[in-house]
């Protein structure tokens, strides 16, 4: 999983924008549960949230792209579930194929474009939750400098047409899942001070994200921390991964049956 770090250009651009603009988001709901936010490029909805992370599902239509934007206060992990995406930053073009992804440090300007005929589906994990932490630099839909969409762009009925799903935090040793078009997303909770391998097998081609808690190797090194995503091929090589506390994990895997 590639980590995209903050550059000097990112910081200078952000400082310039914030010194010249007062960015305000439109009227926001008390929470984003049971809502779909309609975007000019597709739609997104909140699939899971706790005090540490917010997990959003995004669908981007072919040829469309999110704005070139950054989140000054939160880290972002993007995982493509289906299709081919192009994630651009000031210095890199990152081609992503489901299942694949990148972790983006706070303050890094980035945009995501759908290249596949049927568009793309992806998961965005934000750490910490803060949907209005948004600075748009460039936008082909006229939203440059605008804040996050307000209630007028949110749907609360007929959510099935958007393949809406949402998770609650499972009890210890429990799992829930959502099967989409060519992929499967699962959430499970592992007890504190427990070897993770007792509850799950880390597999190649599968990606894992911690929504709460770290996985630590026998030598004390952290293999997966809250808000980060790692590939199973890496985690299966780690020695005796132990949870530091009750840990909630997401698993993203191809489902081609």
Buried (B, 14 or more C-beta within 10 A) or exposed (E): BEEBEBBEEBBEBBEEBEEEEEBEBEEBEEEBEBBBBBBBBBBBBBBBBBEBBBBBBBBBBBEBBBBBBBBBBBBBBBBBBBBBBBBBBBEEEBEBEBBBBBBBBBBBBBBBBBBBEEBBBBBBBBBBBBBEBBBBBEBBBEBBBBBBBEEEBBBEEEBEEBBBBBBEBBEEEEBBBBEBEBBBBBBBBBBEEBEBBEBBEBBEEBBBBBBBBBBBBEEEEBBBBBBBBBBBEBBBEBEEBBBBEBBBBBBBBBBEE
